[in-house]
Amino acid sequence: MNRKLEIKRLFIYLALSFGLTWIIFFVFILTGHKWDGSNPRLESFSALGMLMPFLAHVLTRWITKEGFAMTGKDSMMLGISLKNKKWVYYVFAMLIPWVYFEIWHALALLVSPEMFDPQYYKVIGIEKNLVWLMPLNGIVTGSVISFAALGEEGGWRGYMMPKLIKLVGTPKAVLIGGVLWGLWHAPLTCVGHNFGTDYPGFPYLGIVVMCIDCILMGIMLTYITVKSGSIWPAAIMHAVNNANPSILALFTNTEKGTGILANPIFGYFLYFIPTGVIAGICFVLLCKERKTEL
């Protein structure tokens, strides 16, 4: 491995990924908007930022003449193989978000039973006969629109993580990669994306929480990428996660939270319990790999 060249490629990728994305994010910010649903069209425009990490990946390969192999070592990992039980990681990608979302909301209701609202699904516009289909809807929808999440995963898991793993090893790579991914979200976190703006320590606490989230998610996503040899399972899992495939979420009104859950951002610390356990298992399995390659 040419270490200097790999470092150069990584820095070019990060500069392009952050630069291209933040240009889009700052268009949103400089127009004076917050991420509160008041301007769906502009929010959709800023969502184009999801595509920039993959574009940065392609541009970096072009600039550094790295090549555009679809499969194999040092490739873009765009191939799909279900042989040798690799289909398991696609199933993992579809089901695990449902598992940790349900556990998260169950924990939230245990800590603050006041949040249970049997009619809340009506408030968010879900028909009663569709409530029990929410996990399936999230899984199917997420899998179908995973091409959008491919924009992020094609960059973070498809390019950044392979470089980091080569340079610093898996344990440090997932930590550094998660923090970088979390900081990449920072401009939108500062205008209310994910956590709103009404919480103690805004926006710094939100940025920290986002980095923790990205570390844990990054571990799981890196694990299924390594094991499947493809970025598609990560793209599917990312998309299913964004679809929030939870039944209990339809009965959990966070505005009724009490105690520590009176502010919704603190609910994310309960979210870190199931995701932390799953990420911990994935981390151990990753570190047990004789030779982790992407």
Beta strands, then each sheet from edge to edge (+ up, - down):
end
